[in-house]
Amino acid sequence: QLRREGVVVDRKTVAASMRRQGLAGISPRRFRPVTTIPGTRTHSILDRVKRHWDTGQVDRVWVTGITYLRTRAGWVYLCAIKDACSRKVIATAMSTTMTTDLVEEALRRARIL
């Protein structure tokens, strides 16, 4: 509100003032990991590599991640597959929806290479 009114004030100053007044800011909800596998608890998914990503051999362990990017046309999702040993991105796939098709496409591309 202060910023919108053109008042320049430090965040810590605002926090100290709120504490003195007994006010608290609205905190975001606590993060709860979810899984896309129905009926599976989040932490019961089998860890086949026991968190030991780099085995010292190329193409033994691949890791993947999905992120989203804002474009002029809207949001797109990017799935990248990376070799854990060489740390090189070996395949990517992009889609306007985050479904299993996105990951499957990235895996298909990685297998071809």
N, C-alpha and C positions, 0 to 999 in steps of 0.2 A: 504494500500500500504506500509506504514511504517513497519507494523508488518511483512508483507511478506519479506521485505528487511532485517529483523532482528533488526530493530531499536525499542528499548523499550521506549515508551512515554505514558504519562498519557492521558486519553480521554479528560479531562478538558483542558489540555494544547493544544491539537489539536483544540478543540472548540474555545478557546481564539485566537489562531493563525488564524483560519478561519474567525472569526469576524473581526479581524484587517484587513484582506485582502478583506473583503466584500463578502466572500463566504458563501454559505448555503448548508447544506447537503440535500440529497433527503429524504423527509419524506414519510412514507407510507401513502396510501390513508386513508381517514377518514372512520371509521367503520360505515356501514349502515346495520342495522338489516334487515333480510329478513324473509319471512314466506314461508312455503311450501304449503299454501292454495292459489290456484290461484285466483286472483281478490280481495284478502283481504289485506287491509292496515295493516301494522305491528302492530300499536298500537290500532287497533279496535277489537282485539280478546278479547272476554269476559273473565273477571277475576272472576271466580265463587267463589273463597274464599276471595276475596278482600284483598289479600296479608296477610291474617291471617292464616299462615300455621299450627301452633300448636294449635289445638282446645282442647288439654288435653285428647283426646281419641285416642286410637290406632285404626288404619284402617279407619279413617275418611278422612284423606287427604294424598294422595301419591304424591310425587314429582319425577321427572325423569330428566335425563340428558344424553347426548351422548358425548363421547369423542373418540379420535382415538389414537391407540397405534402402535408403530413401532415394528415389529417382524422380525425374520429372513426370514419368508416367504413373508413379505410385510406388508402393513398397514391393520389393522383391526379396526372396530368400535365397541365400547362397550356401551350398553345402560343399565343403572342401575335404578331401581325403589326403592325408599326409603320411609319409613313411616315417615311423618313429625313429629309425636309426639315422637316416640321412637328413631328416627333417625337411624334406622337399615335398611340396604339394604335387601330388601325382595326378589328381583329377579334381574337377569341379563340376557343379551343375547348378543352374539357377531356375527358379520358378516363381510364379506369383502366389502360389499356395504352398504351405508347409505340410506336405503329406509324405507318406513313405515312398511315393513315386520319385520324389526329389532325391532321397538317399539312394534308392535303387538305381537311378540314372547315373549318379556319381560313381557308384560301385561298378556299374557296367563299363563306364569309361575307364576306370582304373584297371579293370581286368584286361581290357583291350591293349593298354600300353604295356 
